[in-house]
Amino acid sequence: MHSAKTLSDCLHLLDFRAGIEAEAASMAARHHGPEQLDELSGALNRFQAGGNNPSARLNCDFEFHLAIARASQNPYIIDAVSSLRPSMISMPLRRLETHDAASSGDRLLFVNQEQRSIFDAIIANDPMAAAAAMRSHLVNSKMRLAFEAGCRKA
């Protein structure tokens, strides 16, 4: 698996994830069971409880995305998302070193709201809304990453 080392790599990875994970969210909305909803809810709650600890939040973020893959009940999607863990939980050094609590807090609030939208669509058994919410979340992540790196265009 190619690792995401540069900004360009990270942006390509987010494009790839948007395709795979939008379908995973759609399938999760159709195929989830109570256990998967519990796993999704737990990951979402842990993300919210992570405070401004970027490392903890990244791990919780990955858990949330993996829980969606599991809820899709498609072993290929589960394997694809699992294999991306090292790249998905890597973060630009600037994010780890930020001392701007307001900026970091705003970013985390947006991410949490986006994740909540995905979760809500999945529990509503709405595959189209789940896919759209996931795609929106990953496109927004791409734009945030590019902005934080000083790029005008993602």
C-alpha positions in Angstrom: 0.0 0.0 0.0 1.3 3.4 -1.0 1.7 5.6 2.1 0.6 9.2 2.1 3.8 11.3 2.7 3.2 14.5 0.8 0.2 16.9 0.6 -0.4 15.6 -2.9 -0.5 12.0 -1.6 -2.9 13.0 1.2 -5.2 14.7 -1.3 -5.1 11.7 -3.6 -5.9 9.4 -0.7 -9.0 11.6 0.2 -10.2 11.3 -3.4 -9.8 7.5 -3.2 -11.5 7.3 0.1 -14.5 9.4 -1.1 -15.3 6.8 -3.7 -14.8 3.8 -1.5 -16.3 5.2 1.7 -19.3 6.9 0.1 -20.3 3.4 -1.1 -19.5 1.9 2.3 -21.8 4.4 4.0 -24.5 3.7 1.5 -24.2 0.0 2.1 -24.0 0.5 5.9 -27.4 2.3 5.7 -28.9 -0.8 4.0 -27.1 -3.6 5.9 -26.3 -2.5 9.4 -27.4 -4.4 12.5 -27.7 -3.3 16.1 -24.1 -4.2 16.9 -22.8 -2.0 14.1 -24.9 0.9 15.3 -23.5 0.4 18.7 -19.9 0.4 17.3 -20.6 3.6 15.3 -22.2 5.4 18.2 -19.3 4.4 20.5 -16.7 5.7 18.0 -18.6 8.9 17.5 -18.9 9.5 21.2 -15.2 8.8 21.8 -14.4 11.3 19.0 -16.5 13.9 20.8 -14.9 13.1 24.2 -11.4 13.4 22.7 -11.1 17.1 23.5 -8.3 18.9 21.7 -6.0 15.8 21.7 -5.4 15.4 17.9 -3.8 12.0 18.3 -6.8 10.6 20.2 -9.2 12.2 17.8 -7.5 10.7 14.8 -7.7 7.2 16.3 -11.4 7.7 17.1 -11.9 9.1 13.5 -10.4 6.0 12.1 -12.5 3.8 14.4 -15.6 5.6 13.1 -14.7 5.1 9.4 -13.8 1.4 10.1 -17.1 0.9 11.9 -18.9 2.2 8.8 -16.9 -0.3 6.6 -17.9 -3.1 9.0 -21.5 -2.0 8.9 -21.4 -2.3 5.1 -20.9 -6.0 5.7 -18.7 -6.1 2.6 -15.4 -7.9 3.3 -13.6 -6.1 0.5 -14.5 -2.6 1.8 -13.6 -3.7 5.3 -10.2 -4.8 4.1 -9.6 -1.7 2.0 -10.4 0.7 4.9 -8.4 -1.4 7.3 -5.4 -1.3 5.1 -5.5 2.5 4.9 -5.1 2.9 8.7 -1.5 4.1 8.7 -2.2 6.7 6.0 -5.6 7.7 7.4 -4.3 8.4 10.9 -1.3 10.3 9.7 -1.6 14.0 10.2 0.3 17.0 8.9 2.8 18.2 11.6 1.2 21.6 11.5 -2.1 20.1 12.9 -0.2 18.4 15.8 1.7 21.6 16.7 -1.1 24.1 16.4 -1.6 26.3 19.4 -4.6 28.0 17.9 -7.3 26.4 20.1 -10.1 28.3 18.3 -9.0 27.0 14.9 -8.5 23.5 16.1 -11.8 23.5 18.0 -13.7 24.8 15.0 -12.2 22.2 12.8 -13.1 19.4 15.2 -16.6 20.8 15.6 -17.1 20.7 11.8 -15.7 17.2 11.6 -18.0 16.0 14.4 -21.0 17.6 12.8 -20.1 15.9 9.5 -19.7 12.5 11.2 -23.1 13.0 13.0 -24.7 13.6 9.6 -23.3 10.3 8.3 -24.4 8.5 11.4 -27.9 10.0 11.3 -28.3 8.9 7.6 -27.1 5.4 8.4 -29.5 5.0 11.3 -32.3 6.4 9.2 -31.6 3.6 6.6 -31.1 6.3 3.9 -28.3 5.0 1.6 -28.3 8.1 -0.7 -28.1 10.5 2.3 -25.3 8.4 3.9 -23.3 8.4 0.7 -23.8 12.1 0.2 -22.8 12.9 3.8 -19.7 10.7 3.6 -18.6 12.3 0.3 -19.2 15.8 1.7 -17.2 14.9 4.8 -14.2 13.7 2.8 -14.4 16.6 0.3 -14.5 19.0 3.2 -11.5 17.2 4.8 -9.7 17.6 1.6 -10.4 21.4 1.5 -9.4 21.8 5.2 -6.2 20.0 4.6 -5.3 22.1 1.5 -6.2 25.3 3.3 -4.1 24.4 6.3 -1.2 23.7 4.0 -1.6 27.1 2.4 -3.0 25.9 -0.9 -5.8 27.8 -2.6 -7.2 24.8 -4.4 -7.6 21.2 -3.4 
